Amino acid sequence: MQKNPQAQKLPQIRLIKRQEIWTLTAQGWLLFLATSTASMFFAIAHLYPFLAVTSPIEAADILVVDGWISDYALEQAAAEFKRGSYRQLITLGVTVDNGYYLAEYKNFAEIAATTLKKLGVPQEKIIAIPTPNVVKNRTNASAGALLQWITESNSTIESINLFTTDAHARRSWLIHKKILSPKIKVGIISAEPPYYDPKKWWNSSEGVRVIISEIIAYLYALLVN
């Protein structure tokens, strides 16, 4: 009986095959886990110092203060102004989003300016610059409002120090430098938090909330916005 030549050419279907792969040994896994754990602890320990950066410009012309920061941070801002040789202090801030119809001051720039006056900063030295009311990218809007004021007032400003709350400093510094540099040099000063230990921020719910939210916001500002 003759074999059908077509039957000999039918392809063979194989669903699996044997393949040799490389994998870690027990010692290799141990080294990998030890290295990963050490890297994670290193990142956690250095995350706060990275975000809460302080790098001021000596003899800066203007001290710019984020108006939404807490009273403890405004106290530190007032002390910084008195200690430095600043010509003026500028507060920035969006419209208040709670109690607007009851509040005497309608934006955080005016609230911060009045608070700083109460803390001993001369009124004639303070300028409040309200930020346009935006849903997102408030820091960008504040930096844009500052640049617009500088341009329209024809002020000769070569350098500023930006004062803001601890972990927000890295992101705020990044955004203000993008908008103001290279014409205006930008330094940064971060307020020290009283509610948690910066060296052990992971032991506090407040510290975890602040650090995690700020690192996400910083990466967004750096890579997306």
Disulfide bonds with the S-S distance in Angstrom:
none
